[in-house]
Every structure is written in C-alpha cells, then in structure tokens.
C-alpha cells in the first residue's frame, strides 16, 4: 500500500511545477520531494484536533520568494492555499514586483 503522505507530497511538488510553468514562466523547478520534507520539518506547525500531517499537506502550497529565480529550497516559502491564490493573482496582474509586495505584506 502506498504511503498517503508521499502521494500528497507528490501533489504538492506537482503544484510547484505547474505554478513555475504557468505563472512564473519557468521551464523547471529545482525543488525535490526531499526539499519539501525539509521545509515542512523546519516549520513549527500546530495541528488542530481534527488535523494531522495528511490534512496539513492539503492546506499548504510552496511558492518562490523571488518569482524571477528558480524555485528551490533556498528560494521557497510555505503558504496557505488562500495565500497562494492571492499571490498567483498578484503575479498575473502586476508581475514580480506586485507579487513581492503581496508576499511582504503577508509577513
């Protein structure tokens, strides 16, 4: 039986790859699933009683800090899905400059 967390990590990576191509106009990503694991371990996450690691992976996304550079572990930030939507929209409407402003406002 396949590990459900592994499947979710793959989906998280796939979202990174899709965002890189469609939104940030890059041909590849430099982040691998091991980097995603490391990013998640670096976070101090508080999970609610109904949550867990599996549920958490469904609620987050990984985006570049600087959208003009390749997405890699050093150029990655973990955000909630709602924040991802806002940042992607900002990039589409105002480019890298607006994306950076929105990301900075999120803190």
C-alpha positions in Angstrom: 0.0 0.0 0.0 1.3 3.4 -0.9 2.1 6.0 1.8 -0.6 8.7 1.7 1.8 11.4 2.8 4.1 10.5 -0.1 1.2 10.9 -2.5 0.3 14.3 -1.0 4.0 15.4 -1.2 4.0 14.5 -4.9 0.8 16.6 -5.4 2.5 19.5 -3.6 5.5 19.1 -5.8 3.3 18.9 -8.9 1.6 22.2 -7.9 5.1 23.8 -7.6 5.9 22.6 -11.1 2.6 23.8 -12.6 2.9 27.2 -10.9 6.5 27.5 -12.1 5.5 26.9 -15.7 2.1 28.6 -15.9 2.5 31.6 -13.5 6.2 32.2 -13.2 7.1 31.2 -16.8 9.9 28.9 -15.8 10.8 25.6 -17.6 11.6 23.6 -14.5 11.9 23.6 -10.7 14.9 23.0 -8.5 12.9 21.7 -5.6 12.6 17.9 -5.0 10.4 16.0 -2.6 13.3 15.7 -0.1 13.4 19.5 0.0 9.7 19.7 0.6 10.1 17.3 3.6 12.9 19.5 4.9 10.8 22.7 4.5 7.9 21.0 6.4 10.2 19.9 9.2 11.5 23.4 9.5 8.0 24.7 10.3 6.7 24.8 13.8 3.2 23.6 13.0 0.3 23.5 15.3 -2.3 21.0 14.2 -5.9 21.1 15.3 -7.5 18.1 16.9 -9.1 17.1 13.6 -6.0 17.7 11.5 -2.8 15.9 11.1 0.2 15.8 8.7 -2.0 14.4 5.8 -4.6 17.2 6.2 -1.9 19.8 6.5 -0.4 18.9 3.2 -3.8 19.6 1.6 -3.9 23.1 3.1 -0.5 24.5 2.0 1.5 25.4 -1.1 5.1 26.2 -1.8 6.0 29.3 -3.8 9.2 31.1 -4.6 10.3 34.0 -2.5 11.6 35.6 -5.7 9.5 34.6 -8.7 12.2 35.6 -11.1 14.5 32.9 -9.8 14.2 29.1 -10.0 12.1 27.6 -7.2 14.5 25.7 -4.9 14.8 25.1 -1.2 16.6 28.4 -0.7 14.0 30.3 -2.7 10.9 28.8 -1.2 8.2 29.8 1.2 5.3 27.7 2.6 2.0 29.5 2.4 -1.7 28.5 2.9 -3.7 27.8 -0.1 -5.7 31.0 0.2 -2.4 33.0 0.2 -1.2 31.1 -2.8 -4.3 32.1 -4.7 -3.7 35.8 -3.8 0.0 35.7 -4.7 -0.6 34.0 -8.0 -3.2 36.5 -8.9 -0.9 39.3 -7.9 1.9 37.9 -10.1 -0.5 37.6 -13.1 -1.8 41.1 -12.7 1.3 43.1 -11.6 4.3 40.8 -12.2 7.1 40.1 -9.9 7.0 43.5 -8.3 3.4 43.2 -7.1 4.0 39.5 -6.1 6.9 40.6 -3.9 4.8 43.4 -2.3 1.9 41.0 -1.5 4.3 38.4 -0.1 6.0 41.1 2.1 2.6 42.2 3.4 1.8 38.6 4.4 4.9 38.7 6.6 
